[in-house]
Amino acid sequence: MIRAALTLLLACAQLAAGELLRYEGSLEAMGTSFGLVLYGRDSNRLRSAADQAFEEVRRLEAMLSNYRKESEWSEINREAADRPVVVSDELFRLLSDCLDYSRKSQGTFDITVGPLMKLWGFYKGSGRLPHRAEVRVVMARVGYRNVILDPRAKTVRFAKKGVEIDPGGIGKGYAVDQMAAILKANGLDSALITAGGSSIYAMGSPPGEKGWTVKIRHPRKHEEAIQEVVLRNESMSTSGSYEKFFRAGRRVYSHIMDPRTGF
């Protein structure tokens, strides 16, 4: 759900000839913070491009959120076990891509992890350690082959009751890609797009630099970087066990799990 307001910061002071304006903006959406850093010569174009990019995030949240009852994604989870659900062309393409990623990764990426995320307490919760018997029961409802797409009718159907798709592994990255497309369509070629610090898209480079310097946080020493990379016309996505996790006994359990085993 979109939180609070859009923060816009624009360095609009008169700059020397040849220098670029810097624009920064952020938006709370999809349970995370989306950020933009843009460079250009026209302040109106920068502001307009940022507004369009953030509006696209709002639109995608309304389509992909599994927290909003009225979203297309939620309708699929409610109805697809009982009947084929007609979806928009865009969502159908995205789901098709997700199933393709699942096949290519041999199931290590799987949007049907919804029941597992709930069992482990990571959906609207802080985590819990389930019994192995509980995992076995839920695993009967997990597996990308349970999602059946009809390309001609543009429908989604589940093979059995209890299947539930989760956008967590695809939603932010897809939104970042769409934001980048909008910025490019507005003629921008120097921008950094971030979603929660874990999904990043770097267009061009800042003035006088070879690319955008991105620091990867150390998983144990939170004030330190474990690696520094320079991105130019590249994207990067990371995930770690140091943000969404809980402790049970002497072990740490995180939201990163293998959909093929349930652990």
C-alpha positions as MATLAB code, in Angstrom:
seq = 'MIRAALTLLLACAQLAAGELLRYEGSLEAMGTSFGLVLYGRDSNRLRSAADQAFEEVRRLEAMLSNYRKESEWSEINREAADRPVVVSDELFRLLSDCLDYSRKSQGTFDITVGPLMKLWGFYKGSGRLPHRAEVRVVMARVGYRNVILDPRAKTVRFAKKGVEIDPGGIGKGYAVDQMAAILKANGLDSALITAGGSSIYAMGSPPGEKGWTVKIRHPRKHEEAIQEVVLRNESMSTSGSYEKFFRAGRRVYSHIMDPRTGF';
ca = [
       0.000    0.000    0.000;
       1.289    3.437   -0.887;
       2.367    5.219    2.267;
       2.285    8.890    3.031;
       3.669   11.256    0.471;
       6.006   11.679   -2.414;
       9.232   13.419   -1.468;
      10.671   15.595   -4.192;
      13.992   17.348   -4.021;
      15.216   19.363   -6.994;
      18.417   21.330   -7.170;
      16.976   24.228   -9.120;
      19.643   26.815   -8.430;
      21.205   28.472  -11.454;
      24.164   26.367  -12.563;
      27.202   27.248  -14.580;
      27.024   26.682  -18.317;
      27.460   23.032  -19.243;
      26.567   21.667  -15.810;
      23.540   19.465  -15.159;
      20.673   19.723  -12.723;
      20.318   16.934  -10.183;
      16.896   15.667   -9.185;
      16.087   13.303   -6.302;
      12.710   11.812   -5.490;
      11.227    8.941   -3.497;
       7.929    7.134   -3.134;
       6.684    4.621   -0.578;
       4.886    1.805   -2.418;
       4.760   -2.012   -2.640;
       5.916   -2.184    0.968;
       9.230   -0.524    0.158;
      10.800    2.768   -0.920;
      11.394    3.591   -4.584;
      14.064    6.197   -5.257;
      15.222    8.235   -8.235;
      18.350   10.256   -8.896;
      18.228   12.033  -12.255;
      20.530   14.384  -14.154;
      19.510   16.674  -16.994;
      19.420   20.233  -18.256;
      15.686   20.889  -18.097;
      14.129   20.991  -14.623;
      10.592   20.688  -15.994;
      11.511   17.582  -17.974;
      13.183   16.027  -14.933;
      10.174   16.673  -12.722;
       7.701   15.459  -15.354;
       9.679   12.267  -16.012;
       9.902   11.522  -12.286;
       6.173   12.111  -11.809;
       5.394    9.716  -14.653;
       7.760    7.067  -13.292;
       6.258    7.234   -9.802;
       2.736    7.193  -11.212;
       3.693    3.965  -12.999;
       4.691    2.448   -9.646;
       1.273    3.385   -8.240;
      -0.438    1.782  -11.231;
       1.573   -1.426  -10.894;
       0.917   -1.641   -7.171;
      -2.812   -1.488   -7.906;
      -2.378   -4.386  -10.354;
       0.157   -6.598   -8.534;
      -0.530   -6.127   -4.824;
      -1.597   -9.224   -2.907;
      -2.616   -6.931   -0.039;
      -5.298   -5.129   -2.075;
      -8.501   -7.099   -2.537;
      -9.381   -5.232   -5.727;
      -6.098   -5.940   -7.561;
      -5.907   -8.316  -10.522;
      -3.368  -10.377   -8.601;
      -5.739  -10.834   -5.647;
      -8.615  -11.749   -7.949;
      -6.510  -14.557   -9.398;
      -5.741  -15.900   -5.928;
      -9.427  -15.778   -4.960;
     -10.996  -17.197   -8.104;
      -8.526  -19.145  -10.255;
      -9.041  -22.468   -8.463;
     -12.761  -22.318   -9.302;
     -12.746  -20.823  -12.794;
     -10.435  -19.359  -15.460;
      -9.778  -15.685  -14.640;
      -9.442  -13.225  -17.512;
      -6.522  -10.845  -16.950;
      -5.020   -7.870  -18.764;
      -2.519   -8.455  -21.560;
       0.236   -6.961  -19.420;
      -0.360   -9.243  -16.448;
      -0.690  -12.258  -18.719;
       2.724  -11.492  -20.248;
       4.257  -11.053  -16.805;
       2.841  -14.356  -15.554;
       4.044  -16.076  -18.716;
       7.534  -14.719  -18.054;
       7.362  -15.931  -14.438;
       6.529  -19.476  -15.535;
       9.325  -19.328  -18.077;
      11.772  -18.269  -15.347;
      10.527  -21.188  -13.232;
      11.144  -23.685  -16.021;
      14.602  -22.293  -16.761;
      15.573  -22.295  -13.073;
      14.119  -25.778  -12.556;
      11.727  -24.431   -9.958;
      14.126  -22.433   -7.802;
      12.126  -19.351   -8.828;
       8.424  -19.972   -8.284;
       5.608  -17.477   -7.801;
       3.394  -20.144   -6.189;
       5.284  -19.751   -2.891;
       2.312  -17.856   -1.425;
       1.250  -20.700    0.918;
       4.849  -21.147    2.083;
       5.277  -17.442    2.846;
       2.136  -17.557    4.984;
       3.143  -20.775    6.728;
       6.533  -19.342    7.648;
       4.899  -16.130    8.872;
       6.455  -13.775    6.317;
       3.112  -12.553    4.973;
       2.027   -9.718    7.286;
       4.132  -11.265   10.023;
       7.602  -11.550   11.497;
       8.166  -15.278   11.028;
       7.524  -18.587   12.760;
       9.128  -22.022   12.573;
       6.611  -24.544   11.214;
       6.620  -28.272   11.880;
       7.894  -30.448    9.053;
       4.433  -32.006    8.783;
       2.963  -28.555    8.132;
       5.513  -27.944    5.391;
       4.656  -31.265    3.735;
       0.969  -30.384    3.677;
       1.581  -26.933    2.176;
       4.047  -28.252   -0.412;
       1.191  -30.114   -2.069;
      -0.112  -26.685   -3.135;
       3.223  -25.255   -4.296;
       4.624  -25.641   -7.802;
       4.553  -23.495  -10.934;
       2.937  -26.321  -12.932;
      -0.240  -25.629  -10.940;
      -0.643  -22.337  -12.847;
      -2.345  -22.906  -16.208;
      -2.356  -20.101  -18.775;
      -4.545  -19.924  -21.873;
      -2.798  -17.616  -24.391;
      -5.834  -17.369  -26.659;
      -8.359  -16.487  -23.960;
      -5.813  -14.612  -21.766;
      -6.966  -16.534  -18.692;
      -5.264  -17.909  -15.587;
      -6.434  -21.045  -13.826;
      -5.104  -23.038  -10.876;
      -4.917  -26.824  -11.099;
      -6.087  -27.268   -7.514;
      -7.482  -25.388   -4.557;
      -5.066  -23.732   -2.160;
      -2.605  -22.564   -4.812;
      -1.583  -18.947   -4.288;
       0.818  -16.789   -6.255;
       3.100  -14.265   -4.559;
       4.550  -11.175   -6.322;
       7.484  -10.772   -3.941;
      10.078  -12.214   -6.285;
       9.067  -10.233   -9.365;
       7.059   -7.106   -8.479;
       9.789   -4.644   -7.520;
      12.086   -5.613  -10.359;
       9.305   -5.315  -12.904;
       8.388   -1.880  -11.562;
      12.015   -0.726  -11.816;
      12.175   -1.887  -15.440;
       8.990    0.019  -16.265;
      10.298    3.160  -14.576;
      13.477    2.938  -16.649;
      11.441    2.646  -19.853;
       9.521    5.813  -18.947;
      12.684    7.786  -18.182;
      14.223    6.724  -21.501;
      11.032    7.696  -23.342;
      11.435   11.165  -21.807;
      14.907   11.478  -23.270;
      16.872   10.975  -20.047;
      20.165    9.105  -20.152;
      21.555    9.606  -16.639;
      19.520    8.074  -13.828;
      19.674    5.714  -10.874;
      16.502    3.839   -9.929;
      16.286    1.909   -6.677;
      13.621   -0.191   -4.997;
      14.292   -0.914   -1.365;
      18.029   -0.843   -2.035;
      17.825   -4.390   -3.423;
      16.650   -3.773   -7.001;
      18.737   -1.193   -8.868;
      18.832    0.092  -12.446;
      21.664    2.384  -13.554;
      21.248    4.451  -16.731;
      24.368    6.105  -18.101;
      26.484    7.729  -15.403;
      26.557   10.817  -13.158;
      28.496   13.834  -14.490;
      32.233   13.155  -14.586;
      31.913    9.519  -13.510;
      32.336    6.201  -15.323;
      29.136    4.889  -13.818;
      26.982    4.765  -10.691;
      28.831    3.495   -7.628;
      26.715    1.060   -5.617;
      27.764   -0.376   -2.269;
      26.547   -3.829   -1.261;
      25.794   -3.995    2.424;
      27.707   -6.437    4.613;
      25.222   -9.074    5.857;
      26.653   -9.075    9.387;
      28.273   -5.652    9.812;
      25.435   -3.374    8.767;
      27.482   -0.192    8.770;
      30.006   -1.643    6.325;
      29.978   -2.529    2.629;
      31.120   -5.984    1.601;
      31.531   -5.000   -2.045;
      31.461   -1.900   -4.225;
      30.435   -2.068   -7.888;
      30.123    0.491  -10.668;
      27.048    0.117  -12.866;
      26.447    1.744  -16.237;
      23.419    0.794  -18.308;
      23.083   -2.253  -16.075;
      20.753   -3.558  -13.392;
      21.461   -5.444  -10.187;
      19.313   -7.263   -7.682;
      20.337   -8.607   -4.292;
      18.664  -10.391   -1.418;
      19.893  -11.303    2.028;
      18.944  -12.983    5.267;
      19.596   -9.870    7.353;
      16.328   -7.996    6.736;
      13.399  -10.430    6.863;
      14.361  -13.111    9.367;
      13.652  -14.608   12.765;
      15.574  -16.729   15.235;
      14.462  -20.118   16.515;
      16.825  -21.883   18.855;
      20.337  -21.239   17.612;
      19.391  -20.842   13.967;
      18.400  -17.896   11.810;
      15.575  -18.389    9.282;
      14.921  -15.887    6.501;
      12.368  -15.253    3.774;
      14.750  -16.763    1.209;
      13.668  -20.365    0.745;
      13.748  -23.161   -1.805;
      10.234  -23.606   -3.259;
      11.126  -27.201   -4.147;
      11.648  -28.226   -0.515;
       9.754  -25.625    1.523;
      12.861  -24.732    3.537;
];
